Amino acid sequence: MSLPTEQVGSIPRPLELLDAIDRAQKGELSGSALAEAYDAALSDTITRLEATGSPVISDGEQSKPSFATYPLAGLESLSPDGVEIPFEDGHVRQLPAISEGPFRYQVYSESFLRPALEMAHVPVKQAVISASAMSLLYPPHGLEGYSQEQFNADVVNEVTRDIRGSLDAGAHNVQMDFTEGRLALKLDPSGGLLDAFIAINNAVFANFGPEDRPRLGVHTCPGGDHDSAHSSDVDYAGLLPALFGLDATNFYIQLASESDPDRVLGIIGENIRPGQRAFIGVIDPIDPEIESPELVRERILRAAQYIPLEQLGTTDDCGFSPFADDISTARDLAFAKIAARVEGTALAAAELGI
């Protein structure tokens, strides 16, 4: 038995890439030149992730505009007045809303995965946006001739296709980003919205058989954008029991930035089901200090008091730059933190005898 460790996903984009994106949007750079900038960023990202000793890597989401909206690039039937997500520092991210149906993805995650697989020398995971996040695109006033139920059915089909494409393309595993899980309890303390989110995500997972289940995962955190979160004040006790009701195997759970990790670990230990694995966050992407490998080891040893070793793994609390324009975390800092996680995980595994 080994102690698996994986990143969540995004890595801050090189400044050269962000400049190229800006110039392309202004019409000052050709599409082929922008594609070259994306390829260069992806190549550098994979090289540097492999240099950390990571046994599993991602594409760092270098080509995604954001972890949430990549399927919508090029979709014309959108309006800008969708759900607003306020962050604790006062800034707001706003989702678009669909203006007509049927809903179809314009971009699927395998288009990001395939170039990464060609460059990588280790397994590559792929992050996808959740059905629950996509369900927020339906306007509250409704759409004539296209009901919420029809839209949700289309969302389930599209997210299923998104996951299936990456699995078939050779992803080590596929991680559904469910950062809105904790937020749901902030928007609706009764738990009704969270129940609806769990139900639509499980409708996706129901389309996969037991042979796929070990490669399906879910990530949860209270958001991470411009060094701010959107729902860290929401009690994890309201989310975690429902989270492990999702029919997935791997759960990537923000923990390093929690004020009372023992309490959260106790809830995880009480609710994790047989066959599931909890990748606990041992790195805080928002903290500008680089965690030492020894600190990572201690966090893992604490987790091992609550979670069976065969169900334990390590990860980062969140992606380092879920939105392309977020440059609050330096690129070099992200790689240093990942290296500390990998080394600290190895130290803990040695001490635990695994």
Phi, psi and omega in degrees: 000141176239171179253102185289150177218135182215149172280164176282311182174273196287146174238139177307134181287147175300148180299329178297322178291316180299323176295318180296319178298316180298316181293323179294320179294333179272359181080016183263357183221137182286162178297323180292323178292323177294320178299321177296322179294320176298315181298320180295318179294319179296315180299315180295321180297312181294318178301316183285327175294318178296327179292339177285349184088010181299127179285338177223134181233179173229181176278001181069008180055035184296330184261359181272138173293326172195162179296337188263326192251006183304327182291347189264354184301119180094353179284124185270336184274061180229149169241155187277359190259052179272197183297136176264137178242103180279137177259162190292341178271000177105344180279159187230136168254137180239127176280155171283177174230147177285149181248352176195165178243176358283157181274128177221138173296146172261335182224136178247153188297334181297338179292336175273327184290315188301315177298325179294319179298325180292332183266333191278155176246001177230167179301148182239128175267166179225130176266141176228156178279151185280158173296325181296322177294317179295331180296339180287352182282347182283128184291143183296335180277355178081175179225131180296127177080004181213097187281165174302321181294319177295317179298313181299322178296320177294321178299313180301316179297319182289319178293321176301314179297321180299313180293314182300319180300317180287322176299313182292333180283347176113018177299140174301315172200170179237129183249119176277121179280117186235051182289346179277000181299308180291324179299327181303323181285338175283320179286329182216087182300344180291340181092356181296318180293318177299317178301319179294322178296314179300318183296315183288326177291322177292331175297328174290309184298334179296343180275005181239140183271180182298335179288337179267334191305321179297344183256012181250134181218171181222136176248137175229141173199170180273028182086155177202106183206126182051044178059034178219153178247168179248348185207031180290347179275358180273131183295125178301334182299337178279337183262314194299318177301321178289324182302315182285359170277352174288140185274060178235172182256316188253129181237120182257109195240120176302130181213328186302327182269004179285142181284335181228073185298328181297319178298315181294318178299323178297320179293319178299312181300328181282337189246344180295137184264157176305138180088350177266156178231135178257112171272104185272141180289123178242001179231132178258106182297336182279333180289123181288347178277139177277122178296140175282153175303328180292322177294318177301315178303314182296323178296323180289318180297324176296315181298325182293346176283344185243333187241130178304141185303323181289354179243017186246142172210177180231154180204185172264156182302322186201174170293157183275342180202072185299333176248138188300330184274004180274107179247023183290337177248129181291146181299314180298324180296319180299314180294324179294320179293320178296319178299322178295322177297314181298314181292317180294326177294320178296321178297316180294318180300320179295318181291327180276353178073035180236000000 
